[in-house]
Amino acid sequence: MAVPKLAEKRKIVDQVSELLVQCQEVQSMYRSKLHALSELKQSMLQKAFSGELTAGPVSLNDALKEELVT
């Protein structure tokens, strides 16, 4: 089994180091997105239970009734 030369070993170490940095960046973005998703979920639940998601100029039932009439 051939052992790589020192220059090749350094190149490999540099590549692995860069991949580790990229991996850490992806992990950080993932955690940030996961946190934002959790906050969005809480916000949506709060709006749903307070009736804000169904409040609007025309309710779904009114829209369906109007569609059936026409």
TORKOL-4160 file (C-alpha; in steps of 0.2 Angstrom, whole numbers, padded with zeros to 4 digits, m for minus):
70
<pt num="1" X="0000" Y="0000" Z="0000"/>
<pt num="2" X="0007" Y="0017" Z="m0005"/>
<pt num="3" X="0008" Y="0031" Z="0007"/>
<pt num="4" X="0004" Y="0048" Z="0000"/>
<pt num="5" X="0018" Y="0061" Z="0000"/>
<pt num="6" X="0018" Y="0075" Z="0012"/>
<pt num="7" X="0011" Y="0088" Z="0000"/>
<pt num="8" X="m0003" Y="0076" Z="m0004"/>
<pt num="9" X="m0007" Y="0074" Z="0014"/>
<pt num="10" X="m0007" Y="0092" Z="0017"/>
<pt num="11" X="m0019" Y="0094" Z="0002"/>
<pt num="12" X="m0031" Y="0081" Z="0010"/>
<pt num="13" X="m0030" Y="0090" Z="0027"/>
<pt num="14" X="m0035" Y="0106" Z="0019"/>
<pt num="15" X="m0049" Y="0099" Z="0010"/>
<pt num="16" X="m0056" Y="0090" Z="0025"/>
<pt num="17" X="m0054" Y="0106" Z="0035"/>
<pt num="18" X="m0064" Y="0116" Z="0022"/>
<pt num="19" X="m0077" Y="0102" Z="0023"/>
<pt num="20" X="m0078" Y="0104" Z="0041"/>
<pt num="21" X="m0081" Y="0122" Z="0040"/>
<pt num="22" X="m0095" Y="0120" Z="0027"/>
<pt num="23" X="m0103" Y="0107" Z="0038"/>
<pt num="24" X="m0103" Y="0119" Z="0053"/>
<pt num="25" X="m0111" Y="0132" Z="0042"/>
<pt num="26" X="m0124" Y="0120" Z="0037"/>
<pt num="27" X="m0128" Y="0115" Z="0055"/>
<pt num="28" X="m0129" Y="0133" Z="0060"/>
<pt num="29" X="m0142" Y="0137" Z="0046"/>
<pt num="30" X="m0151" Y="0121" Z="0050"/>
<pt num="31" X="m0153" Y="0126" Z="0068"/>
<pt num="32" X="m0158" Y="0143" Z="0063"/>
<pt num="33" X="m0171" Y="0137" Z="0051"/>
<pt num="34" X="m0178" Y="0124" Z="0064"/>
<pt num="35" X="m0179" Y="0138" Z="0077"/>
<pt num="36" X="m0189" Y="0149" Z="0065"/>
<pt num="37" X="m0200" Y="0135" Z="0060"/>
<pt num="38" X="m0204" Y="0132" Z="0078"/>
<pt num="39" X="m0208" Y="0150" Z="0081"/>
<pt num="40" X="m0219" Y="0150" Z="0065"/>
<pt num="41" X="m0228" Y="0135" Z="0072"/>
<pt num="42" X="m0232" Y="0143" Z="0088"/>
<pt num="43" X="m0238" Y="0159" Z="0079"/>
<pt num="44" X="m0250" Y="0149" Z="0068"/>
<pt num="45" X="m0257" Y="0139" Z="0083"/>
<pt num="46" X="m0259" Y="0156" Z="0092"/>
<pt num="47" X="m0268" Y="0163" Z="0077"/>
<pt num="48" X="m0279" Y="0148" Z="0075"/>
<pt num="49" X="m0285" Y="0147" Z="0093"/>
<pt num="50" X="m0288" Y="0166" Z="0093"/>
<pt num="51" X="m0299" Y="0164" Z="0077"/>
<pt num="52" X="m0287" Y="0176" Z="0067"/>
<pt num="53" X="m0285" Y="0163" Z="0053"/>
<pt num="54" X="m0304" Y="0162" Z="0049"/>
<pt num="55" X="m0307" Y="0180" Z="0051"/>
<pt num="56" X="m0309" Y="0188" Z="0035"/>
<pt num="57" X="m0321" Y="0198" Z="0023"/>
<pt num="58" X="m0328" Y="0182" Z="0017"/>
<pt num="59" X="m0329" Y="0165" Z="0026"/>
<pt num="60" X="m0326" Y="0149" Z="0017"/>
<pt num="61" X="m0345" Y="0144" Z="0020"/>
<pt num="62" X="m0351" Y="0160" Z="0013"/>
<pt num="63" X="m0340" Y="0157" Z="m0002"/>
<pt num="64" X="m0346" Y="0140" Z="m0005"/>
<pt num="65" X="m0364" Y="0145" Z="m0003"/>
<pt num="66" X="m0362" Y="0159" Z="m0016"/>
<pt num="67" X="m0354" Y="0146" Z="m0028"/>
<pt num="68" X="m0368" Y="0134" Z="m0026"/>
<pt num="69" X="m0381" Y="0148" Z="m0029"/>
<pt num="70" X="m0373" Y="0154" Z="m0045"/>
